[in-house]
């Protein structure tokens, strides 16, 4: 999800457990909790498996650290978290390279372009959580192979103690005063957050969802000016001052403001008005998950009011927020702390995402060379 960490293949092999649900349906084939005989039976099947293997879930990303601890405490299932700084591309690679292995990822949290392409490749298991009907139709795959989980806006984070005038727009980033100071969270050909940053830059420079090229050109210009640095922004680089200006999701930048406040970092967050771009990430279950019942229970937990509010606590906007606002289950205190953004976000189509992804793969490295 974040960086360009390459996953190594684990050699130990083992097929997914042949657990059967209360109805006789194999866990790996269950498409809803009903196939287990209800939530209680799903919990029982997941506890028998005893573990859930996840990758690419940094504890300080959208409050995943607390989500994992809450799931473990509630269900007494050990969450084995590996390679937290891996990218969406690395997650897909792990599903393919670890097929049939015990250390294959059970579940995935992917940038939307990777979720859609993975579904088309037949990598994910269809499953519909109990809250399925509350997820907007445009935010899920009709067959249940993926569905959006949480999202946010591309923002500009800035260390106000190191930067005299924090940039508010993409146009500002070209100013000479920011030489050697601007970073992205990863490589946009692999990282969903960096992909969003380039898309936002395209919108800020007369591009569109159908044309990401102006965003690529913008970063090429930013690199040529010396402002853009080839350092992937992470919590560590932010704390150390190595990436004093970071283009990243607003929930991550807002989290840094809290995280490093007591460490002398005055981190400010601005959603650039010239390039307003929002994007959701998506959840999916590995079709050959080694812990298929635990994978499905994890999904149920994430899309419960408890799970959605924990994402909200991490400044991320959960996909069920509209429904939870309507029924009163959204935590009002967490909602009030979200970074302010004007207007209603628009989202690219599958075809536009595929085109943008292909364009980046072909032209990103050339633009920055």
TORRO-457221 format. One record per residue (C-alpha): residue number from 1; residue in one letter; chain; y, x, z. Coordinates in steps of 0.05 Angstrom, whole numbers, plus 5000, padded with zeros to 4 digits. Example, Ala and Ser with C-alpha at 12.3 -4.5 7.8 and 13.67 -1.06 7.14 Angstrom:
BEGIN
k = 1&r = A&c = A&v = 4910&u = 5246&w = 5156
k = 2&r = S&c = A&v = 4979&u = 5273&w = 5143
END
This chain:
BEGIN
k = 1&r = X&c = A&v = 5000&u = 5000&w = 5000
k = 2&r = X&c = A&v = 5048&u = 5056&w = 5017
k = 3&r = X&c = A&v = 5034&u = 5124&w = 4992
k = 4&r = X&c = A&v = 4993&u = 5159&w = 4939
k = 5&r = X&c = A&v = 4937&u = 5179&w = 4986
k = 6&r = X&c = A&v = 4872&u = 5186&w = 4948
k = 7&r = X&c = A&v = 4811&u = 5155&w = 4980
k = 8&r = X&c = A&v = 4749&u = 5198&w = 4983
k = 9&r = X&c = A&v = 4682&u = 5167&w = 4969
k = 10&r = X&c = A&v = 4635&u = 5161&w = 5028
k = 11&r = X&c = A&v = 4564&u = 5178&w = 5011
k = 12&r = X&c = A&v = 4528&u = 5135&w = 5064
k = 13&r = X&c = A&v = 4501&u = 5073&w = 5030
k = 14&r = X&c = A&v = 4482&u = 5005&w = 5055
k = 15&r = X&c = A&v = 4482&u = 4935&w = 5026
k = 16&r = X&c = A&v = 4521&u = 4878&w = 5056
k = 17&r = X&c = A&v = 4485&u = 4843&w = 5113
k = 18&r = X&c = A&v = 4442&u = 4784&w = 5093
k = 19&r = X&c = A&v = 4470&u = 4739&w = 5148
k = 20&r = X&c = A&v = 4460&u = 4665&w = 5137
k = 21&r = X&c = A&v = 4508&u = 4612&w = 5159
k = 22&r = X&c = A&v = 4490&u = 4549&w = 5196
k = 23&r = X&c = A&v = 4481&u = 4512&w = 5130
k = 24&r = X&c = A&v = 4435&u = 4566&w = 5102
k = 25&r = X&c = A&v = 4490&u = 4592&w = 5057
k = 26&r = X&c = A&v = 4496&u = 4668&w = 5056
k = 27&r = X&c = A&v = 4561&u = 4693&w = 5087
k = 28&r = X&c = A&v = 4576&u = 4731&w = 5023
k = 29&r = X&c = A&v = 4575&u = 4666&w = 4984
k = 30&r = X&c = A&v = 4615&u = 4623&w = 5032
k = 31&r = X&c = A&v = 4677&u = 4594&w = 5000
k = 32&r = X&c = A&v = 4704&u = 4560&w = 5063
k = 33&r = X&c = A&v = 4690&u = 4554&w = 5137
k = 34&r = X&c = A&v = 4651&u = 4491&w = 5122
k = 35&r = X&c = A&v = 4597&u = 4533&w = 5089
k = 36&r = X&c = A&v = 4584&u = 4564&w = 5157
k = 37&r = X&c = A&v = 4582&u = 4497&w = 5191
k = 38&r = X&c = A&v = 4653&u = 4503&w = 5217
k = 39&r = X&c = A&v = 4698&u = 4554&w = 5251
k = 40&r = X&c = A&v = 4654&u = 4563&w = 5312
k = 41&r = X&c = A&v = 4595&u = 4582&w = 5268
k = 42&r = X&c = A&v = 4639&u = 4628&w = 5227
k = 43&r = X&c = A&v = 4661&u = 4663&w = 5291
k = 44&r = X&c = A&v = 4589&u = 4671&w = 5313
k = 45&r = X&c = A&v = 4568&u = 4700&w = 5245
k = 46&r = X&c = A&v = 4626&u = 4749&w = 5247
k = 47&r = X&c = A&v = 4610&u = 4771&w = 5317
k = 48&r = X&c = A&v = 4539&u = 4786&w = 5296
k = 49&r = X&c = A&v = 4566&u = 4833&w = 5243
k = 50&r = X&c = A&v = 4610&u = 4864&w = 5297
k = 51&r = X&c = A&v = 4661&u = 4900&w = 5254
k = 52&r = X&c = A&v = 4714&u = 4893&w = 5200
k = 53&r = X&c = A&v = 4732&u = 4951&w = 5155
k = 54&r = X&c = A&v = 4804&u = 4954&w = 5130
k = 55&r = X&c = A&v = 4846&u = 5005&w = 5093
k = 56&r = X&c = A&v = 4920&u = 5011&w = 5075
k = 57&r = X&c = A&v = 4945&u = 4975&w = 5138
k = 58&r = X&c = A&v = 4997&u = 5019&w = 5174
k = 59&r = X&c = A&v = 5008&u = 4993&w = 5245
k = 60&r = X&c = A&v = 5083&u = 4993&w = 5235
k = 61&r = X&c = A&v = 5079&u = 4954&w = 5169
k = 62&r = X&c = A&v = 5096&u = 4880&w = 5179
k = 63&r = X&c = A&v = 5068&u = 4886&w = 5251
k = 64&r = X&c = A&v = 4997&u = 4900&w = 5229
k = 65&r = X&c = A&v = 4985&u = 4941&w = 5292
k = 66&r = X&c = A&v = 4993&u = 4880&w = 5335
k = 67&r = X&c = A&v = 4955&u = 4835&w = 5287
k = 68&r = X&c = A&v = 4895&u = 4881&w = 5290
k = 69&r = X&c = A&v = 4896&u = 4885&w = 5366
k = 70&r = X&c = A&v = 4903&u = 4809&w = 5371
k = 71&r = X&c = A&v = 4843&u = 4798&w = 5325
k = 72&r = X&c = A&v = 4800&u = 4847&w = 5364
k = 73&r = X&c = A&v = 4819&u = 4816&w = 5430
k = 74&r = X&c = A&v = 4808&u = 4745&w = 5407
k = 75&r = X&c = A&v = 4741&u = 4754&w = 5372
k = 76&r = X&c = A&v = 4712&u = 4817&w = 5403
k = 77&r = X&c = A&v = 4704&u = 4848&w = 5334
k = 78&r = X&c = A&v = 4721&u = 4921&w = 5322
k = 79&r = X&c = A&v = 4771&u = 4933&w = 5266
k = 80&r = X&c = A&v = 4756&u = 5000&w = 5233
k = 81&r = X&c = A&v = 4822&u = 5020&w = 5201
k = 82&r = X&c = A&v = 4821&u = 5076&w = 5150
k = 83&r = X&c = A&v = 4874&u = 5110&w = 5108
k = 84&r = X&c = A&v = 4933&u = 5068&w = 5132
k = 85&r = X&c = A&v = 4980&u = 5101&w = 5082
k = 86&r = X&c = A&v = 4938&u = 5086&w = 5021
k = 87&r = X&c = A&v = 4968&u = 5049&w = 4961
k = 88&r = X&c = A&v = 4948&u = 4985&w = 4927
k = 89&r = X&c = A&v = 4918&u = 5026&w = 4871
k = 90&r = X&c = A&v = 4877&u = 5065&w = 4922
k = 91&r = X&c = A&v = 4850&u = 5000&w = 4951
k = 92&r = X&c = A&v = 4825&u = 4977&w = 4883
k = 93&r = X&c = A&v = 4795&u = 5047&w = 4872
k = 94&r = X&c = A&v = 4759&u = 5042&w = 4939
k = 95&r = X&c = A&v = 4727&u = 4975&w = 4921
k = 96&r = X&c = A&v = 4700&u = 5004&w = 4856
k = 97&r = X&c = A&v = 4678&u = 5072&w = 4881
k = 98&r = X&c = A&v = 4647&u = 5048&w = 4946
k = 99&r = X&c = A&v = 4608&u = 4990&w = 4917
k = 100&r = X&c = A&v = 4546&u = 4978&w = 4959
k = 101&r = X&c = A&v = 4568&u = 5025&w = 5014
k = 102&r = X&c = A&v = 4577&u = 5010&w = 5088
k = 103&r = X&c = A&v = 4648&u = 5039&w = 5087
k = 104&r = X&c = A&v = 4673&u = 4996&w = 5030
k = 105&r = X&c = A&v = 4735&u = 4956&w = 5049
k = 106&r = X&c = A&v = 4720&u = 4885&w = 5071
k = 107&r = X&c = A&v = 4790&u = 4858&w = 5057
k = 108&r = X&c = A&v = 4851&u = 4879&w = 5018
k = 109&r = X&c = A&v = 4926&u = 4872&w = 5024
k = 110&r = X&c = A&v = 4953&u = 4884&w = 4955
k = 111&r = X&c = A&v = 5017&u = 4883&w = 4914
k = 112&r = X&c = A&v = 5014&u = 4819&w = 4872
k = 113&r = X&c = A&v = 5004&u = 4856&w = 4806
k = 114&r = X&c = A&v = 4942&u = 4891&w = 4834
k = 115&r = X&c = A&v = 4916&u = 4826&w = 4865
k = 116&r = X&c = A&v = 4918&u = 4791&w = 4798
k = 117&r = X&c = A&v = 4887&u = 4848&w = 4759
k = 118&r = X&c = A&v = 4832&u = 4857&w = 4811
k = 119&r = X&c = A&v = 4815&u = 4783&w = 4807
k = 120&r = X&c = A&v = 4811&u = 4788&w = 4731
k = 121&r = X&c = A&v = 4762&u = 4847&w = 4739
k = 122&r = X&c = A&v = 4717&u = 4804&w = 4784
k = 123&r = X&c = A&v = 4726&u = 4846&w = 4846
k = 124&r = X&c = A&v = 4743&u = 4791&w = 4896
k = 125&r = X&c = A&v = 4704&u = 4735&w = 4929
k = 126&r = X&c = A&v = 4732&u = 4664&w = 4926
k = 127&r = X&c = A&v = 4748&u = 4636&w = 4994
k = 128&r = X&c = A&v = 4796&u = 4581&w = 5017
k = 129&r = X&c = A&v = 4822&u = 4584&w = 5088
k = 130&r = X&c = A&v = 4832&u = 4521&w = 5129
k = 131&r = X&c = A&v = 4907&u = 4525&w = 5115
k = 132&r = X&c = A&v = 4894&u = 4528&w = 5040
k = 133&r = X&c = A&v = 4931&u = 4464&w = 5023
k = 134&r = X&c = A&v = 4994&u = 4489&w = 5058
k = 135&r = X&c = A&v = 4999&u = 4550&w = 5013
k = 136&r = X&c = A&v = 5045&u = 4533&w = 4954
k = 137&r = X&c = A&v = 5007&u = 4528&w = 4888
k = 138&r = X&c = A&v = 5048&u = 4583&w = 4856
k = 139&r = X&c = A&v = 5029&u = 4630&w = 4912
k = 140&r = X&c = A&v = 4953&u = 4629&w = 4904
k = 141&r = X&c = A&v = 4897&u = 4636&w = 4854
k = 142&r = X&c = A&v = 4868&u = 4568&w = 4839
k = 143&r = X&c = A&v = 4797&u = 4594&w = 4852
k = 144&r = X&c = A&v = 4817&u = 4626&w = 4918
k = 145&r = X&c = A&v = 4805&u = 4698&w = 4897
k = 146&r = X&c = A&v = 4873&u = 4718&w = 4925
k = 147&r = X&c = A&v = 4932&u = 4684&w = 4958
k = 148&r = X&c = A&v = 4999&u = 4709&w = 4981
k = 149&r = X&c = A&v = 5007&u = 4727&w = 5054
k = 150&r = X&c = A&v = 5077&u = 4752&w = 5071
k = 151&r = X&c = A&v = 5137&u = 4778&w = 5033
k = 152&r = X&c = A&v = 5206&u = 4805&w = 5036
k = 153&r = X&c = A&v = 5265&u = 4830&w = 4996
k = 154&r = X&c = A&v = 5279&u = 4899&w = 4968
k = 155&r = X&c = A&v = 5331&u = 4930&w = 5014
k = 156&r = X&c = A&v = 5369&u = 4994&w = 5024
k = 157&r = X&c = A&v = 5358&u = 5027&w = 5092
k = 158&r = X&c = A&v = 5408&u = 5079&w = 5115
k = 159&r = X&c = A&v = 5416&u = 5126&w = 5173
k = 160&r = X&c = A&v = 5488&u = 5112&w = 5193
k = 161&r = X&c = A&v = 5491&u = 5174&w = 5237
k = 162&r = X&c = A&v = 5477&u = 5218&w = 5176
k = 163&r = X&c = A&v = 5511&u = 5177&w = 5122
k = 164&r = X&c = A&v = 5586&u = 5163&w = 5130
k = 165&r = X&c = A&v = 5587&u = 5102&w = 5085
k = 166&r = X&c = A&v = 5520&u = 5067&w = 5077
k = 167&r = X&c = A&v = 5507&u = 5040&w = 5006
k = 168&r = X&c = A&v = 5505&u = 4965&w = 4997
k = 169&r = X&c = A&v = 5485&u = 4960&w = 4923
k = 170&r = X&c = A&v = 5444&u = 4997&w = 4871
k = 171&r = X&c = A&v = 5509&u = 5017&w = 4837
k = 172&r = X&c = A&v = 5531&u = 5051&w = 4902
k = 173&r = X&c = A&v = 5469&u = 5096&w = 4900
k = 174&r = X&c = A&v = 5497&u = 5133&w = 4840
k = 175&r = X&c = A&v = 5557&u = 5159&w = 4880
k = 176&r = X&c = A&v = 5560&u = 5235&w = 4887
k = 177&r = X&c = A&v = 5563&u = 5229&w = 4963
k = 178&r = X&c = A&v = 5489&u = 5210&w = 4963
k = 179&r = X&c = A&v = 5464&u = 5273&w = 4929
k = 180&r = X&c = A&v = 5394&u = 5291&w = 4954
k = 181&r = X&c = A&v = 5390&u = 5230&w = 5000
k = 182&r = X&c = A&v = 5357&u = 5171&w = 4964
k = 183&r = X&c = A&v = 5281&u = 5159&w = 4968
k = 184&r = X&c = A&v = 5230&u = 5107&w = 4949
k = 185&r = X&c = A&v = 5169&u = 5085&w = 4989
k = 186&r = X&c = A&v = 5117&u = 5114&w = 4943
k = 187&r = X&c = A&v = 5103&u = 5118&w = 4869
k = 188&r = X&c = A&v = 5116&u = 5052&w = 4832
k = 189&r = X&c = A&v = 5054&u = 5060&w = 4789
k = 190&r = X&c = A&v = 5012&u = 5057&w = 4853
k = 191&r = X&c = A&v = 5055&u = 5027&w = 4909
k = 192&r = X&c = A&v = 5076&u = 4954&w = 4913
k = 193&r = X&c = A&v = 5139&u = 4970&w = 4952
k = 194&r = X&c = A&v = 5162&u = 5023&w = 4902
k = 195&r = X&c = A&v = 5144&u = 4976&w = 4845
k = 196&r = X&c = A&v = 5190&u = 4924&w = 4876
k = 197&r = X&c = A&v = 5245&u = 4976&w = 4882
k = 198&r = X&c = A&v = 5244&u = 4991&w = 4808
k = 199&r = X&c = A&v = 5242&u = 4917&w = 4791
k = 200&r = X&c = A&v = 5303&u = 4904&w = 4835
k = 201&r = X&c = A&v = 5339&u = 4962&w = 4801
k = 202&r = X&c = A&v = 5323&u = 4931&w = 4733
k = 203&r = X&c = A&v = 5355&u = 4865&w = 4755
k = 204&r = X&c = A&v = 5416&u = 4903&w = 4779
k = 205&r = X&c = A&v = 5423&u = 4937&w = 4711
k = 206&r = X&c = A&v = 5419&u = 4880&w = 4661
k = 207&r = X&c = A&v = 5344&u = 4879&w = 4660
k = 208&r = X&c = A&v = 5299&u = 4820&w = 4675
k = 209&r = X&c = A&v = 5229&u = 4802&w = 4699
k = 210&r = X&c = A&v = 5208&u = 4811&w = 4626
k = 211&r = X&c = A&v = 5244&u = 4878&w = 4620
k = 212&r = X&c = A&v = 5235&u = 4930&w = 4675
k = 213&r = X&c = A&v = 5258&u = 4987&w = 4630
k = 214&r = X&c = A&v = 5331&u = 4987&w = 4657
k = 215&r = X&c = A&v = 5302&u = 4999&w = 4727
k = 216&r = X&c = A&v = 5263&u = 5059&w = 4702
k = 217&r = X&c = A&v = 5325&u = 5085&w = 4667
k = 218&r = X&c = A&v = 5365&u = 5076&w = 4731
k = 219&r = X&c = A&v = 5318&u = 5120&w = 4771
k = 220&r = X&c = A&v = 5318&u = 5170&w = 4714
k = 221&r = X&c = A&v = 5394&u = 5173&w = 4719
k = 222&r = X&c = A&v = 5390&u = 5176&w = 4795
k = 223&r = X&c = A&v = 5342&u = 5235&w = 4790
k = 224&r = X&c = A&v = 5385&u = 5271&w = 4739
k = 225&r = X&c = A&v = 5446&u = 5264&w = 4785
k = 226&r = X&c = A&v = 5407&u = 5296&w = 4841
k = 227&r = X&c = A&v = 5412&u = 5235&w = 4886
k = 228&r = X&c = A&v = 5339&u = 5214&w = 4881
k = 229&r = X&c = A&v = 5291&u = 5259&w = 4917
k = 230&r = X&c = A&v = 5215&u = 5264&w = 4905
k = 231&r = X&c = A&v = 5199&u = 5251&w = 4978
k = 232&r = X&c = A&v = 5160&u = 5188&w = 4996
k = 233&r = X&c = A&v = 5197&u = 5153&w = 5053
k = 234&r = X&c = A&v = 5154&u = 5139&w = 5113
k = 235&r = X&c = A&v = 5168&u = 5125&w = 5187
k = 236&r = X&c = A&v = 5162&u = 5200&w = 5199
k = 237&r = X&c = A&v = 5212&u = 5219&w = 5145
k = 238&r = X&c = A&v = 5260&u = 5166&w = 5169
k = 239&r = X&c = A&v = 5256&u = 5190&w = 5241
k = 240&r = X&c = A&v = 5265&u = 5263&w = 5221
k = 241&r = X&c = A&v = 5324&u = 5248&w = 5175
k = 242&r = X&c = A&v = 5287&u = 5273&w = 5113
k = 243&r = X&c = A&v = 5299&u = 5207&w = 5076
k = 244&r = X&c = A&v = 5367&u = 5182&w = 5102
k = 245&r = X&c = A&v = 5371&u = 5128&w = 5048
k = 246&r = X&c = A&v = 5307&u = 5090&w = 5034
k = 247&r = X&c = A&v = 5295&u = 5035&w = 4983
k = 248&r = X&c = A&v = 5241&u = 4992&w = 5015
k = 249&r = X&c = A&v = 5223&u = 4922&w = 5038
k = 250&r = X&c = A&v = 5272&u = 4891&w = 5086
k = 251&r = X&c = A&v = 5218&u = 4879&w = 5138
k = 252&r = X&c = A&v = 5201&u = 4953&w = 5139
k = 253&r = X&c = A&v = 5273&u = 4976&w = 5143
k = 254&r = X&c = A&v = 5288&u = 4924&w = 5197
k = 255&r = X&c = A&v = 5228&u = 4949&w = 5235
k = 256&r = X&c = A&v = 5253&u = 5020&w = 5231
k = 257&r = X&c = A&v = 5319&u = 4998&w = 5261
k = 258&r = X&c = A&v = 5281&u = 4974&w = 5322
k = 259&r = X&c = A&v = 5229&u = 5029&w = 5324
k = 260&r = X&c = A&v = 5278&u = 5088&w = 5323
k = 261&r = X&c = A&v = 5337&u = 5058&w = 5361
k = 262&r = X&c = A&v = 5319&u = 5096&w = 5424
k = 263&r = X&c = A&v = 5308&u = 5161&w = 5385
k = 264&r = X&c = A&v = 5379&u = 5169&w = 5361
k = 265&r = X&c = A&v = 5371&u = 5137&w = 5293
k = 266&r = X&c = A&v = 5423&u = 5084&w = 5275
k = 267&r = X&c = A&v = 5385&u = 5051&w = 5217
k = 268&r = X&c = A&v = 5424&u = 4999&w = 5178
k = 269&r = X&c = A&v = 5394&u = 4949&w = 5128
k = 270&r = X&c = A&v = 5427&u = 4917&w = 5068
k = 271&r = X&c = A&v = 5396&u = 4873&w = 5014
k = 272&r = X&c = A&v = 5433&u = 4896&w = 4951
k = 273&r = X&c = A&v = 5472&u = 4838&w = 4921
k = 274&r = X&c = A&v = 5466&u = 4866&w = 4850
k = 275&r = X&c = A&v = 5390&u = 4869&w = 4851
k = 276&r = X&c = A&v = 5360&u = 4813&w = 4893
k = 277&r = X&c = A&v = 5285&u = 4817&w = 4886
k = 278&r = X&c = A&v = 5233&u = 4785&w = 4931
k = 279&r = X&c = A&v = 5158&u = 4796&w = 4929
k = 280&r = X&c = A&v = 5098&u = 4774&w = 4967
k = 281&r = X&c = A&v = 5036&u = 4814&w = 4980
k = 282&r = X&c = A&v = 4968&u = 4782&w = 4972
k = 283&r = X&c = A&v = 4903&u = 4780&w = 5012
k = 284&r = X&c = A&v = 4834&u = 4784&w = 4980
k = 285&r = X&c = A&v = 4762&u = 4792&w = 5002
k = 286&r = X&c = A&v = 4719&u = 4846&w = 4971
k = 287&r = X&c = A&v = 4664&u = 4810&w = 4932
k = 288&r = X&c = A&v = 4614&u = 4858&w = 4962
k = 289&r = X&c = A&v = 4644&u = 4865&w = 5031
k = 290&r = X&c = A&v = 4595&u = 4897&w = 5080
k = 291&r = X&c = A&v = 4619&u = 4848&w = 5134
k = 292&r = X&c = A&v = 4628&u = 4783&w = 5094
k = 293&r = X&c = A&v = 4634&u = 4736&w = 5154
k = 294&r = X&c = A&v = 4683&u = 4781&w = 5191
k = 295&r = X&c = A&v = 4724&u = 4786&w = 5126
k = 296&r = X&c = A&v = 4729&u = 4710&w = 5122
k = 297&r = X&c = A&v = 4746&u = 4704&w = 5196
k = 298&r = X&c = A&v = 4801&u = 4755&w = 5187
k = 299&r = X&c = A&v = 4831&u = 4712&w = 5132
k = 300&r = X&c = A&v = 4828&u = 4650&w = 5176
k = 301&r = X&c = A&v = 4864&u = 4689&w = 5232
k = 302&r = X&c = A&v = 4918&u = 4714&w = 5185
k = 303&r = X&c = A&v = 4933&u = 4644&w = 5160
k = 304&r = X&c = A&v = 4933&u = 4611&w = 5229
k = 305&r = X&c = A&v = 4999&u = 4598&w = 5263
k = 306&r = X&c = A&v = 4984&u = 4657&w = 5309
k = 307&r = X&c = A&v = 4974&u = 4706&w = 5252
k = 308&r = X&c = A&v = 5033&u = 4681&w = 5212
k = 309&r = X&c = A&v = 5079&u = 4686&w = 5272
k = 310&r = X&c = A&v = 5056&u = 4758&w = 5284
k = 311&r = X&c = A&v = 5077&u = 4776&w = 5213
k = 312&r = X&c = A&v = 5143&u = 4740&w = 5226
k = 313&r = X&c = A&v = 5152&u = 4781&w = 5289
k = 314&r = X&c = A&v = 5149&u = 4842&w = 5243
k = 315&r = X&c = A&v = 5208&u = 4815&w = 5202
k = 316&r = X&c = A&v = 5161&u = 4794&w = 5145
k = 317&r = X&c = A&v = 5167&u = 4724&w = 5116
k = 318&r = X&c = A&v = 5098&u = 4692&w = 5120
k = 319&r = X&c = A&v = 5075&u = 4648&w = 5063
k = 320&r = X&c = A&v = 5066&u = 4588&w = 5109
k = 321&r = X&c = A&v = 5137&u = 4594&w = 5138
k = 322&r = X&c = A&v = 5163&u = 4531&w = 5101
k = 323&r = X&c = A&v = 5105&u = 4490&w = 5127
k = 324&r = X&c = A&v = 5110&u = 4519&w = 5197
k = 325&r = X&c = A&v = 5185&u = 4507&w = 5199
k = 326&r = X&c = A&v = 5171&u = 4434&w = 5181
k = 327&r = X&c = A&v = 5118&u = 4424&w = 5234
k = 328&r = X&c = A&v = 5154&u = 4466&w = 5287
k = 329&r = X&c = A&v = 5101&u = 4520&w = 5295
k = 330&r = X&c = A&v = 5145&u = 4577&w = 5269
k = 331&r = X&c = A&v = 5175&u = 4620&w = 5325
k = 332&r = X&c = A&v = 5249&u = 4605&w = 5321
k = 333&r = X&c = A&v = 5270&u = 4670&w = 5355
k = 334&r = X&c = A&v = 5233&u = 4711&w = 5303
k = 335&r = X&c = A&v = 5263&u = 4669&w = 5246
k = 336&r = X&c = A&v = 5333&u = 4681&w = 5273
k = 337&r = X&c = A&v = 5323&u = 4757&w = 5269
k = 338&r = X&c = A&v = 5304&u = 4759&w = 5195
k = 339&r = X&c = A&v = 5353&u = 4799&w = 5150
k = 340&r = X&c = A&v = 5401&u = 4750&w = 5118
k = 341&r = X&c = A&v = 5396&u = 4737&w = 5044
k = 342&r = X&c = A&v = 5434&u = 4687&w = 5001
k = 343&r = X&c = A&v = 5401&u = 4645&w = 4947
k = 344&r = X&c = A&v = 5330&u = 4624&w = 4930
k = 345&r = X&c = A&v = 5284&u = 4679&w = 4905
k = 346&r = X&c = A&v = 5252&u = 4676&w = 4836
k = 347&r = X&c = A&v = 5186&u = 4710&w = 4819
k = 348&r = X&c = A&v = 5158&u = 4741&w = 4756
k = 349&r = X&c = A&v = 5100&u = 4710&w = 4719
k = 350&r = X&c = A&v = 5031&u = 4742&w = 4713
k = 351&r = X&c = A&v = 5047&u = 4763&w = 4642
k = 352&r = X&c = A&v = 5114&u = 4794&w = 4664
k = 353&r = X&c = A&v = 5080&u = 4832&w = 4721
k = 354&r = X&c = A&v = 5027&u = 4858&w = 4674
k = 355&r = X&c = A&v = 5080&u = 4881&w = 4625
k = 356&r = X&c = A&v = 5121&u = 4914&w = 4679
k = 357&r = X&c = A&v = 5060&u = 4950&w = 4707
k = 358&r = X&c = A&v = 5041&u = 4976&w = 4638
k = 359&r = X&c = A&v = 5112&u = 4999&w = 4623
k = 360&r = X&c = A&v = 5115&u = 5037&w = 4688
k = 361&r = X&c = A&v = 5048&u = 5070&w = 4676
k = 362&r = X&c = A&v = 5072&u = 5094&w = 4608
k = 363&r = X&c = A&v = 5144&u = 5113&w = 4622
k = 364&r = X&c = A&v = 5156&u = 5128&w = 4696
k = 365&r = X&c = A&v = 5135&u = 5201&w = 4697
k = 366&r = X&c = A&v = 5172&u = 5216&w = 4632
k = 367&r = X&c = A&v = 5236&u = 5184&w = 4659
k = 368&r = X&c = A&v = 5235&u = 5229&w = 4721
k = 369&r = X&c = A&v = 5214&u = 5293&w = 4687
END
